Amino acid sequence: MNTGPRPGGLTGLARTLPCLQWGRRYDRGTLGADLLAAGIVTLMLIPQSLAYALLAGLPAEVGLYASVAPLLLYALFGSSSALALGPVAVVSLMTAAAIGGVAAAGTSAHVAAALTLAFLSGAMLLAMALLRLGFLASFLSHPVISGFVSASGLLIAATQLKTLLGVQAGGHDLRTLLPALAGQLGQVHGLTLAVGACAIAFLLWVRRGLKPLLQRAGLAPKAADMATKAAPVAAIAVSTALSWALDWQGRGVQVVGHIPQGLPPLTWPSFDPALWQALALPALLISVVGFVESVSVGQTLAARRRERIEPNQELLALGASNLGAACTGGLPVSGGFSRSAVNFDAGARTPAAGAFTAVGILAASLLLTPALHHLPQATLAATIVVAVLSLVDFSVLRRTWVYARADFAAVAATLVGTLMLGVETGLLAGVLLSLALYLLRTSRPHIASVGLVPGTEHFRNVLRHAVRTSPALLSLRVDESLYFANARSLEDRINDAVATQPALRHVVLLCSAINDIDASALESLEAIDQRLRAAGIALHLSEVKGPVMDRLQRSDFLQGLSGRVFLSHYQAVAALTPEVVAAPGPAAAPTSAPRP
Amino acid sequence: MNTGPRPGGLTGLARTLPCLQWGRRYDRGTLGADLLAAGIVTLMLIPQSLAYALLAGLPAEVGLYASVAPLLLYALFGSSSALALGPVAVVSLMTAAAIGGVAAAGTSAHVAAALTLAFLSGAMLLAMALLRLGFLASFLSHPVISGFVSASGLLIAATQLKTLLGVQAGGHDLRTLLPALAGQLGQVHGLTLAVGACAIAFLLWVRRGLKPLLQRAGLAPKAADMATKAAPVAAIAVSTALSWALDWQGRGVQVVGHIPQGLPPLTWPSFDPALWQALALPALLISVVGFVESVSVGQTLAARRRERIEPNQELLALGASNLGAACTGGLPVSGGFSRSAVNFDAGARTPAAGAFTAVGILAASLLLTPALHHLPQATLAATIVVAVLSLVDFSVLRRTWVYARADFAAVAATLVGTLMLGVETGLLAGVLLSLALYLLRTSRPHIASVGLVPGTEHFRNVLRHAVRTSPALLSLRVDESLYFANARSLEDRINDAVATQPALRHVVLLCSAINDIDASALESLEAIDQRLRAAGIALHLSEVKGPVMDRLQRSDFLQGLSGRVFLSHYQAVAALTPEVVAAPGPAAAPTSAPRP
């Protein structure tokens, strides 16, 4: 991890391998803290890794495999001391949608597609790290992410209904999922439903009721919190024992079944071009979503310790982790929010905690797997449902409705698109809509006519403030950079003003909000200047910013300009219409205009 | 046409049918002027309509048909007094590319595809008029249009080479066209080449040499100019006569051949969904390009007479004209630049001139078509090559290279894309690249630290101007609206400043260039405020614009803000660090900072 804003004195290797930094300072105290955190996270990760593999439509052991090598690689390359890697809900849902499109669940091609998806995602993340493209993630706006995560949470809960009801129903969006479930309601398996309902009730009770109980029994609040996080393990242990004792499998309850005992296998992704083409877009979306989730979790936790994480280093670490997943039989991984928060609260001090977690999962997959044979799938579905419901938060709809309709439209499109058309379409719709609405807004700039606020050198909108103006001078403030999409708006506005203000002799563009003038807008300005000159009016500019002025000086616009360029708008008005600056009253005296 | 900026007193019908307006004022003088202009434009349009039909890969008569009904409809709906409609070079090239992809040239399916393309384009233009989407054309930047038109000119000239050489070579981009031509060089037809070369030499000589000659012979400059525009008619008359007399057809020269004599047929577009799907994107691009070309020609000519044209009315008129073309055996039409300029110079005063031109073309297709049988195709190709070479202008490359690299990239992508990958890919590449580069630029805003310009109330960049500052106060001017793509940049910049300026007590954001703050940016501002507050620093805002302030007041950001909102930045600095405003020297005195 980086403890300062810029690790100036580091060699290139130490910058690429943050473990060389924190490893040098590693001591017994840090080891103890990391080991404790790793133990707690391991208990949390065992059920999660099994459950998210099933959510992705893959055999349960794939989740365990994805929780070993990726965690070790992140410990080498990662810059966050608290981020806990592994299978996560949203990425597993996206994996299910992507690989469900290319192969049938339960086939070896399906598992191969998951490996290939992890490989492509890892390669894309590494490429983004090399090209320093981490900034691309900023094109996912907060409202889009928020809508996507909420919709994914709902969608994940819906996909688990079939497991909780003991029926078969495919689909990766509500449009296909709900009718499929409705058609199966007659086949609901009572015992499965009972197991799932009890597990959900227990897990919800643990969240709400157990923590106060433990605290009253004398446990420290933090320890009580930790204990409740291990509740899924208890649910699994009890239901597995009951399932074995009462032969639930024989009575029709779907169990996890045989999980191969042993080390994660060495695997190799498919290099079939058709498969790559089919998985390219999903891999890109998984990369971006996984990266955004990891970085926002990492930054939130780092800020609490006044540390920083480097987004490009995170790209590198996530890329390496996903390549690791692809080579050891796993599925795409990312940093999970709840798991990382537990890791942080349990006191993890370095990424070594993740490596110890990997060892814990390895031990589990060597020793524990036979015991998991009788684990009912409904119990795992219950842990998923309870976990993802915390992702669902519709308050963003209300907040954006009040604050900005464009943001509301982006949230709504993402939500509805994700629920009805699936994760990929929904996410793309949200991103494209938010970009289109931004472009649309900048193509219709706010243009205010401004006047002098009496007693100051400050200019404000004539419609909102009591200001001084002159009929001979029009001060226009364009509240947008001038570029091709809005170049014509300014022409239209000035044409209208010239037609309605016969005494006009000067137009001064107050350029304080113009951050750029592109080639199209420059042509428009030249056309405006020519037209004004023909009408006996001079065009002036004021408060042109340095970068804009640099650029204008590379064209011959300023040489041909009919008017002047003023440092401040006050200087422009004082020079062109001194009576406005001198006059005592707040309103303009209709004086005759001085000729330029 | 509209003579004022807003035709306030018009009824709805007169607004939809501008002919009701100018028709009321129509008199004998106007009639004479319109008839003269129509005569000259008819002479120009006969060879152009034949040539552009052949350019589109269609029978020659299709061009004549497209020059009757569309012109009549434009006379009813159009708002430009000078725009001369009909087949134009760039749109015909786009038509060739679009219908060449769905049917083989010379088949009836090919002609049906052209009709259907005109129908779809007309329907899209009407839909854009109804939804008032004319503004969408502004997303085609000047550099993209310029690069596209130049590349189209070159591409059109290249497609005519096969006709001039008398060989067969297909292709709608240089990548396929040039190798095909190279493979045919052995089959060049000598007589065809001679005819084409003589026609080109004659037409170029007319442009450069004839006009001075006529003027020396006593013709007025304008009349001399008109006479040179009729030169293609002379070339056609002479080469047709020679072709008939010397039996060039028998000697292997491709001639226009049989053109059916008669009125344009009543036709109906295909309603095959597969064809519609294949032609939808080309139809959209043709609509936008035709609209942009027509509106820019119309506006240029209208401005010379201090008139205005209404973009949405032009959408309606172009849409009706293209529907008319689809129902009378034509191809997509648009307003042509050179033809409209001739119409304007010849004195056309109302859209009635276009209706008279339609009558002229109708007469030609009834009476003249048998005479055109022996017209060599090479002569038509020569008129096309000479006409389109005036479209080619690479100076935009140099100008944008000097002025703005983003614009240069857009031009270059459009040019290379159009030449190498065809008109559709090239145009789309240019549009998408120019939008992406704009988004990229706004995602990395210029953020300047500013100080007081001594003797004024004006603040400027500390790196460019000698200004006064205080170590206790950081004045940041963000030169961009705050939105999701750049929200993090500000966080990073403020974090860095806080880390390097230990005496800092106040951060004031000068919001004069912030035209909007979206929901993502609002979250970032809240995060910045919390982090600054934790470090004992207050965040203030100054010069927040009306629309931004309205929006902020709908959130609870301002209630929670650690600092204040000031009307002007000068007031903020005067209130927070009075010593900066009072101090005599240009540099800041390192005074101790007052606590908030």
Interface residues (C-beta under 8 A of the other chain):
Chain A: G4 P5 F135 S138 F139 L140 S141 H142 P143 V144 A303 R308 R399 T400 V402 Y403 A404 A406 D407 S434 L435 Y438 L439 R441 T442 S443 R444 P445 H446 A448 V453 T456 E457 H458 R460 N461 R464 D479 E480 S481 Y483 F484 A485 N486 A487 R488 N495 D496 A499 S512 A513 I514 N515 D516 D518 A519 S520 L522 E523 R531 E543 K545 G546 P547 R551 R554 S555 L567 S568 Y570 Q571
Chain B: G4 P5 F135 S138 F139 L140 S141 H142 P143 V144 A303 R308 R399 T400 V402 Y403 A404 A406 D407 S434 L435 Y438 L439 R441 T442 S443 R444 P445 H446 A448 V453 T456 E457 H458 R460 N461 R464 D479 E480 S481 Y483 F484 A485 N486 A487 R488 N495 D496 A499 S512 A513 I514 N515 D516 D518 A519 S520 L522 E523 R531 E543 K545 G546 P547 R551 R554 S555 L567 S568 Y570 Q571
